[in-house]
Amino acid sequence: MVVQKVIDMRGPQARVLTDLKGLNVEQEMEVNDVPMPELQYNVRLLVDEAKADIVRLDGQLRREQEKVASLVREKEKVAKQEALQKRQLQVMETIAGVLEQVRVDDTAGVLSLEGLLKTFQELMACYVEEFKMCSVAWIACRFAHPLLIQVFQGWQPLQNPLFGLEVMSSWKDLLQGDLAYDFSGDVESMAPYAQLVSEVILPAVRISGTNSWEARDPEPMLRFLESWERLLPPIVLQSILEHVIMPKLSAAVDSWDPRREKA
């Protein structure tokens, strides 16, 4: 704001007034016979300047308070991030310790399928987000694979379709999680559970279906599919249909001779 100054030549000494209003006020004081008009005018100037200083200082104080509040909020944000990172580090160390013990037990040959399942179930229950973030399901799948191969060794799925249902149901709950099934046919891009079924269950079904199943007697395959319907990922079911069932059906149709069929 530009302050206009006026030089008052009245009196024995020249004075500098801030504006003409001040000159008019002083004149009014003199006319009204106000005692010591010059002193009262100067006091008013000092009061006005003090008020302006108070307003200016109040604005500066508000700005400084806002800066302090912003710094406090930033400090709280950094503290929360630090606490979160510290917790995640502790969780990672805990998970790493558990996995190392699993590796040691596996190397020593004392790792059991039941113990392995329980260990990873506890990890998932305690650390859900980290379990997904660190892809612990894939690690569990790697350790479970050879143990499940032993469990299903010699299994005849069309003769005993109920075998292993409970075991695979538990591993499905653990491994599948929120991952969607993959329909691309690429084993490397499958979810952990789908890959485990493809490597453990599917080979036995293919061998049994190819070697012993006949389309003229569909009941064994139907019983198996009904029993395992909830546990077969779509990609595995598709493989069974394409590589086992459809070839057998096509062969049966091609060899069908109505003249030789019994009524």
C-alpha positions as CSV (number, residue, x, y, z in Angstrom):
1,M,0.0,0.0,0.0
2,V,1.4,3.4,-1.0
3,V,1.3,5.9,1.9
4,Q,0.9,9.5,0.9
5,K,2.8,12.0,2.9
6,V,1.9,15.6,3.4
7,I,4.2,18.3,4.8
8,D,2.5,20.6,7.2
9,M,4.2,24.0,7.2
10,R,2.0,25.4,9.9
11,G,3.7,26.2,13.2
12,P,7.3,26.9,14.0
13,Q,8.4,23.5,12.6
14,A,7.4,21.6,9.5
15,R,5.7,18.2,10.1
16,V,5.1,15.2,7.9
17,L,1.6,13.9,7.9
18,T,0.6,10.5,6.4
19,D,-2.4,11.9,4.6
20,L,-4.7,14.8,4.2
21,K,-7.2,13.1,6.5
22,G,-4.7,13.5,9.4
23,L,-4.5,17.2,8.6
24,N,-8.3,17.5,8.6
25,V,-8.5,15.6,12.0
26,E,-6.0,18.0,13.5
27,Q,-7.8,21.0,12.2
28,E,-11.0,19.6,13.7
29,M,-9.3,19.2,17.0
30,E,-8.1,22.8,17.0
31,V,-11.5,24.1,16.0
32,N,-13.2,22.0,18.7
33,D,-10.6,23.1,21.2
34,V,-9.4,19.6,21.9
35,P,-6.5,19.7,24.4
36,M,-3.0,18.9,22.9
37,P,-4.3,18.0,19.4
38,E,-0.9,17.2,18.0
39,L,-0.1,14.7,20.8
40,Q,-3.5,13.0,20.4
41,Y,-3.0,12.8,16.7
42,N,0.5,11.3,17.1
43,V,-1.0,8.8,19.6
44,R,-3.6,7.8,17.1
45,L,-0.9,7.3,14.5
46,L,1.0,5.1,16.9
47,V,-2.1,3.1,17.7
48,D,-2.9,2.6,14.0
49,E,0.7,1.5,13.3
50,A,0.5,-0.9,16.3
51,K,-2.7,-2.4,14.9
52,A,-1.1,-2.8,11.5
53,D,1.9,-4.5,13.2
54,I,-0.5,-6.8,15.1
55,V,-2.3,-7.8,12.0
56,R,1.0,-8.4,10.2
57,L,2.4,-10.5,13.1
58,D,-0.9,-12.4,13.4
59,G,-0.6,-13.4,9.7
60,Q,3.0,-14.5,10.2
61,L,2.0,-16.4,13.3
62,R,-0.8,-18.2,11.4
63,R,1.6,-19.1,8.6
64,E,4.1,-20.4,11.0
65,Q,1.4,-22.4,12.8
66,E,0.3,-24.0,9.5
67,K,3.9,-24.9,8.8
68,V,4.3,-26.5,12.2
69,A,1.0,-28.4,11.7
70,S,2.2,-29.6,8.3
71,L,5.5,-30.8,9.7
72,V,3.7,-32.6,12.5
73,R,1.5,-34.4,10.0
74,E,4.5,-35.3,7.9
75,K,6.3,-36.6,11.0
76,E,3.3,-38.8,11.9
77,K,3.2,-40.1,8.3
78,V,6.9,-40.9,8.3
79,A,6.5,-42.6,11.7
80,K,3.6,-44.8,10.5
81,Q,5.6,-45.8,7.4
82,E,8.6,-46.6,9.6
83,A,6.5,-48.7,11.9
84,L,4.9,-50.5,8.9
85,Q,8.3,-51.2,7.4
86,K,9.7,-52.4,10.7
87,R,6.8,-54.8,11.1
88,Q,7.1,-56.1,7.6
89,L,10.8,-56.7,8.2
90,Q,10.0,-58.7,11.3
91,V,7.4,-60.7,9.5
92,M,9.8,-61.4,6.6
93,E,12.5,-62.6,9.1
94,T,9.9,-64.9,10.7
95,I,8.8,-66.3,7.4
96,A,12.4,-66.8,6.3
97,G,13.1,-68.6,9.5
98,V,10.2,-71.0,9.1
99,L,11.2,-71.7,5.4
100,E,14.7,-72.4,6.5
101,Q,13.5,-74.9,9.0
102,V,11.4,-76.6,6.3
103,R,14.4,-76.8,4.1
104,V,16.5,-78.3,6.8
105,D,13.8,-80.9,7.6
106,D,13.5,-81.7,3.9
107,T,17.2,-82.2,3.5
108,A,17.3,-84.4,6.6
109,G,14.4,-86.5,5.1
110,V,12.1,-85.9,8.1
111,L,9.6,-83.6,6.4
112,S,6.1,-85.0,6.4
113,L,3.2,-83.9,4.2
114,E,1.0,-83.3,7.2
115,G,3.6,-81.3,9.0
116,L,4.3,-79.3,5.9
117,L,0.7,-78.5,5.4
118,K,0.2,-77.4,9.0
119,T,3.3,-75.1,8.8
120,F,2.1,-73.3,5.8
121,Q,-1.4,-73.1,7.0
122,E,-0.1,-71.3,10.2
123,L,1.9,-68.9,8.1
124,M,-1.0,-68.0,5.9
125,A,-3.3,-67.5,9.0
126,C,-0.8,-65.2,10.7
127,Y,0.6,-63.3,7.7
128,V,-2.0,-63.2,5.0
129,E,-0.7,-60.2,3.1
130,E,2.9,-61.2,3.3
131,F,2.0,-64.8,2.3
132,K,0.6,-63.5,-1.0
133,M,3.2,-60.8,-1.5
134,C,6.1,-63.1,-1.1
135,S,4.5,-65.9,-3.2
136,V,4.9,-68.4,-0.3
137,A,2.3,-70.6,-2.0
138,W,4.8,-71.4,-4.7
139,I,7.4,-72.4,-2.1
140,A,4.9,-74.6,-0.4
141,C,4.1,-76.2,-3.8
142,R,7.7,-77.0,-4.4
143,F,8.1,-78.8,-1.1
144,A,4.7,-80.6,-1.4
145,H,5.2,-81.9,-4.9
146,P,7.6,-84.8,-4.1
147,L,5.6,-85.7,-1.0
148,L,2.3,-85.9,-3.0
149,I,4.0,-87.9,-5.7
150,Q,4.8,-90.5,-3.0
151,V,1.2,-90.4,-1.7
152,F,-0.4,-91.0,-5.1
153,Q,2.2,-93.5,-6.3
154,G,0.5,-96.5,-7.9
155,W,-2.9,-94.9,-7.6
156,Q,-5.7,-96.1,-10.0
157,P,-8.1,-93.1,-10.2
158,L,-10.8,-95.0,-12.1
159,Q,-10.8,-97.9,-9.7
160,N,-10.5,-95.8,-6.5
161,P,-11.7,-92.3,-7.3
162,L,-12.2,-91.3,-3.6
163,F,-8.6,-91.7,-2.7
164,G,-6.7,-88.5,-1.9
165,L,-9.7,-86.2,-2.0
166,E,-9.3,-84.9,1.5
167,V,-5.5,-84.3,1.1
168,M,-5.9,-82.4,-2.2
169,S,-8.9,-80.4,-0.7
170,S,-6.6,-79.1,2.0
171,W,-3.9,-78.1,-0.4
172,K,-6.4,-76.4,-2.6
173,D,-7.5,-74.2,0.3
174,L,-3.9,-73.3,1.0
175,L,-2.5,-72.8,-2.5
176,Q,-5.4,-71.5,-4.5
177,G,-6.1,-68.4,-2.5
178,D,-7.3,-65.4,-4.5
179,L,-5.5,-66.5,-7.7
180,A,-7.7,-67.2,-10.7
181,Y,-7.2,-70.3,-12.8
182,D,-5.2,-69.9,-16.0
183,F,-6.8,-71.0,-19.2
184,S,-3.8,-70.4,-21.5
185,G,-2.5,-74.0,-21.2
186,D,0.9,-72.7,-20.2
187,V,2.0,-74.7,-17.1
188,E,4.5,-72.1,-16.1
189,S,1.8,-69.4,-15.8
190,M,-0.6,-71.6,-13.7
191,A,-1.6,-70.9,-10.2
192,P,0.4,-73.1,-7.7
193,Y,-2.6,-75.4,-7.0
194,A,-3.4,-75.9,-10.7
195,Q,0.2,-76.7,-11.4
196,L,0.4,-79.2,-8.5
197,V,-2.7,-81.0,-9.8
198,S,-1.3,-81.0,-13.3
199,E,1.9,-82.7,-12.1
200,V,0.5,-85.1,-9.5
201,I,-3.1,-86.0,-10.4
202,L,-3.3,-85.5,-14.2
203,P,-0.6,-88.0,-15.2
204,A,-2.4,-90.8,-13.2
205,V,-5.7,-90.0,-14.8
206,R,-4.1,-90.0,-18.3
207,I,-2.4,-93.3,-17.8
208,S,-5.4,-95.0,-16.3
209,G,-7.8,-93.5,-18.8
210,T,-5.7,-94.4,-21.8
211,N,-4.8,-97.9,-20.7
212,S,-8.0,-99.2,-19.0
213,W,-11.0,-97.0,-19.7
214,E,-13.4,-97.8,-22.5
215,A,-16.0,-95.4,-23.8
216,R,-18.5,-98.2,-23.9
217,D,-18.2,-98.4,-20.1
218,P,-18.3,-94.7,-19.1
219,E,-19.2,-95.3,-15.4
220,P,-15.6,-95.4,-14.0
221,M,-14.7,-92.1,-15.7
222,L,-18.0,-90.5,-14.7
223,R,-17.5,-91.5,-11.0
224,F,-14.0,-90.0,-11.0
225,L,-15.1,-86.8,-12.6
226,E,-18.0,-86.4,-10.2
227,S,-15.8,-87.1,-7.2
228,W,-13.1,-84.7,-8.3
229,E,-15.3,-82.0,-9.9
230,R,-14.6,-79.4,-7.1
231,L,-10.9,-80.1,-7.1
232,L,-10.0,-80.1,-10.8
233,P,-8.9,-76.8,-12.1
234,P,-10.6,-76.0,-15.5
235,I,-7.3,-76.4,-17.3
236,V,-6.8,-79.9,-15.9
237,L,-10.4,-80.9,-16.7
238,Q,-9.9,-79.5,-20.2
239,S,-6.8,-81.6,-20.7
240,I,-8.6,-84.8,-19.5
241,L,-11.4,-84.1,-22.0
242,E,-9.1,-83.4,-24.9
243,H,-6.4,-86.1,-24.4
244,V,-8.3,-88.9,-22.7
245,I,-12.1,-88.8,-23.1
246,M,-12.5,-87.4,-26.6
247,P,-9.9,-89.7,-28.3
248,K,-11.6,-92.7,-26.7
249,L,-15.1,-91.5,-27.8
250,S,-13.9,-90.8,-31.3
251,A,-12.3,-94.2,-31.5
252,A,-15.5,-95.8,-30.3
253,V,-17.6,-94.0,-32.8
254,D,-15.2,-94.9,-35.7
255,S,-15.3,-98.6,-34.8
256,W,-19.0,-98.8,-34.1
257,D,-20.8,-101.2,-36.3
258,P,-24.5,-101.4,-35.7
259,R,-24.7,-104.8,-37.4
260,R,-22.4,-106.3,-34.7
261,E,-24.1,-104.6,-31.7
262,K,-26.3,-106.7,-29.5
263,A,-29.8,-105.5,-28.9
